[in-house]
Amino acid sequence: MKTVMMTTFLFLAEAAFGDSLSGRDIIARVDAVDSSLDGQRQATMAINRGNQRLVRQLAMKNKKFGEDERSLIRFIEPADVRDTQYLSWTYEATEQDDDMWVYFPSENLVRRISGGGKKGSFMRSDFANEDIERRAVDDDVHTFVEESTLNGRPVYIVESRPIPTKAKDSNYAKRKSWVDAEYWLPLQVEYFDRRDRLLKRLTQGGIEHIDGIWTATKLIMETPRRKSRTLMQYTDVRYNVGLTDSTFEQTALKR
């Protein structure tokens, strides 16, 4: 009985607390879930479009540099994309444009992805290049919509619109997020174009408590108009592994 009463009290306290949360407060909580200094994981990306299916194996690493963050994605399989790498530097300061580079081993060339290039598809998947970057909280204006439920879970619904300096390089006029009220992870995100039409839908699941951090290990990005979907499955997720700064330098891409 004491356990039931305590659980009920905590739920009611959380609900009351939710009433005072702004859209920005909620997204800031989402941003703070990953409290690690760095991390790494393996990933399988399966792209399904019509009768076509592409499967790719990746290794992903990230590290915080103060308030900023750097991430590195390296493709392992199949052979035609092996050692292709994406390096991104994202900045907390909204006036500073994020940096992204891609290395193609077949050309032994590092190319910078900037401006409209971030709207392009990430390796033919339903994810765009901009989707694989960390997004700073204040890159958008966040509006609390309502409290609701999704698949039996209590959620906060928030609409996010990019600030003018970020809007020009984005596919999206707004994003609508269903944020789990316990895990503070988006269970679903819908992406809309400038005509307020649904472009894509992201679903996150397989939530695990890894090294003290709630982590979604299964992501599905769907593009309804194209009848395509991309599954991203994470394994061997580890945090605070002590990655070196040099791992995230441009010069490291060709090593």
Secondary structure as GFF3:
##gff-version 3
##sequence-region A 1 255
A	DSSP	alpha_helix	2	19	.	.	.	ID=ss1
A	DSSP	alpha_helix	23	32	.	.	.	ID=ss2
A	DSSP	beta_strand	38	49	.	.	.	ID=ss3
A	DSSP	beta_strand	52	65	.	.	.	ID=ss4
A	DSSP	beta_strand	68	77	.	.	.	ID=ss5
A	DSSP	three_ten_helix	79	81	.	.	.	ID=ss6
A	DSSP	beta_strand	85	90	.	.	.	ID=ss7
A	DSSP	beta_strand	99	104	.	.	.	ID=ss8
A	DSSP	beta_strand	109	112	.	.	.	ID=ss9
A	DSSP	three_ten_helix	115	119	.	.	.	ID=ss10
A	DSSP	three_ten_helix	129	132	.	.	.	ID=ss11
A	DSSP	three_ten_helix	137	139	.	.	.	ID=ss12
A	DSSP	beta_strand	140	150	.	.	.	ID=ss13
A	DSSP	beta_strand	153	162	.	.	.	ID=ss14
A	DSSP	alpha_helix	164	167	.	.	.	ID=ss15
A	DSSP	beta_strand	174	180	.	.	.	ID=ss16
A	DSSP	beta_strand	186	192	.	.	.	ID=ss17
A	DSSP	beta_strand	198	210	.	.	.	ID=ss18
A	DSSP	beta_strand	213	223	.	.	.	ID=ss19
A	DSSP	three_ten_helix	224	226	.	.	.	ID=ss20
A	DSSP	beta_strand	228	239	.	.	.	ID=ss21
A	DSSP	three_ten_helix	245	248	.	.	.	ID=ss22
A	DSSP	three_ten_helix	250	254	.	.	.	ID=ss23
###
